Amino acid sequence: MTCPWTDPNYKDLIGPEYRSYVSNLPCGTSENVLKDAFSSYRPLSTEVPHSRGFGSVQFDDQKALDDAIQGMNGQQIGGRTIFVSQANDHPRRWKA
């Protein structure tokens, strides 16, 4: 079995992630609100850390991600215009 925190090739084994970064969210936006807003693009999961005005939405494939960016960038959620882009790829942090 491979340990992700010790194997430098582990990233190659897990495949790509298709995540969007959503900014300018109203304070208090929940994951359910974000998931409902992106529902027509088939999101796998959403994350809004501590309602700090940003979040991320994960998709199954590149087409769904591209469609969501195209369709949702500049739309309104809670009276604020949101900005949607492809999330930067960050290395995973593993707990030992």
C-alpha positions in Angstrom: 0.0 0.0 0.0 1.2 3.5 -0.9 1.5 6.2 1.8 0.5 9.5 0.2 2.8 11.5 2.5 5.9 9.5 1.6 5.4 8.6 -2.0 6.4 11.4 -4.4 4.4 9.8 -7.3 1.2 9.6 -5.4 -0.3 12.6 -7.2 0.0 10.7 -10.5 -2.1 7.9 -9.0 -5.1 10.0 -7.9 -5.8 11.8 -11.1 -6.7 15.4 -11.7 -9.2 17.5 -9.7 -11.7 19.8 -11.4 -12.3 22.6 -9.0 -13.5 26.2 -9.4 -12.7 29.1 -7.1 -15.7 31.3 -6.3 -15.0 34.7 -4.8 -17.1 37.7 -3.6 -19.7 35.5 -1.9 -21.9 37.2 0.7 -20.9 36.6 4.3 -22.9 33.7 5.7 -23.2 31.8 2.4 -23.6 28.1 3.2 -22.4 25.1 1.2 -26.0 24.3 0.4 -26.6 27.8 -1.2 -23.5 27.4 -3.3 -24.5 23.8 -4.3 -28.0 25.0 -5.3 -26.5 27.9 -7.4 -24.3 25.5 -9.3 -26.8 22.6 -9.5 -27.3 22.7 -13.2 -23.5 22.0 -13.7 -23.6 18.8 -11.7 -21.2 19.7 -8.8 -19.7 16.8 -6.8 -19.0 18.9 -3.7 -18.8 22.4 -2.4 -16.8 24.1 0.3 -17.2 27.4 2.0 -14.6 27.8 4.7 -16.1 29.8 7.7 -18.2 32.0 5.4 -15.2 34.2 4.5 -16.4 35.4 1.1 -15.0 32.6 -1.0 -15.5 29.0 -1.7 -14.8 26.1 -4.1 -16.9 23.8 -6.2 -15.6 20.5 -7.4 -16.8 18.8 -10.6 -16.6 15.4 -12.3 -14.8 16.5 -15.5 -13.2 19.4 -17.3 -16.3 20.1 -19.5 -18.6 20.6 -16.4 -16.0 22.9 -14.9 -15.6 25.0 -18.0 -19.4 25.2 -18.4 -19.8 26.3 -14.8 -17.1 29.0 -15.1 -18.7 30.3 -18.4 -22.2 30.2 -17.0 -21.7 31.4 -13.4 -19.0 34.0 -13.6 -20.6 37.4 -13.2 -23.9 36.0 -11.8 -25.5 37.1 -8.6 -25.8 35.2 -5.3 -27.4 37.0 -2.4 -27.2 40.4 -4.1 -23.5 40.2 -4.9 -21.8 39.5 -8.2 -19.6 36.4 -7.9 -16.4 35.7 -9.8 -15.7 32.1 -10.8 -12.3 30.8 -12.1 -10.4 27.5 -12.2 -8.8 26.9 -8.8 -5.1 26.7 -8.6 -3.7 23.2 -8.1 -2.3 23.0 -4.6 -0.4 20.0 -3.2 -2.5 17.9 -0.8 -1.8 18.1 2.9 -1.8 14.7 4.5 -2.2 14.0 8.1 0.1 11.3 9.4 
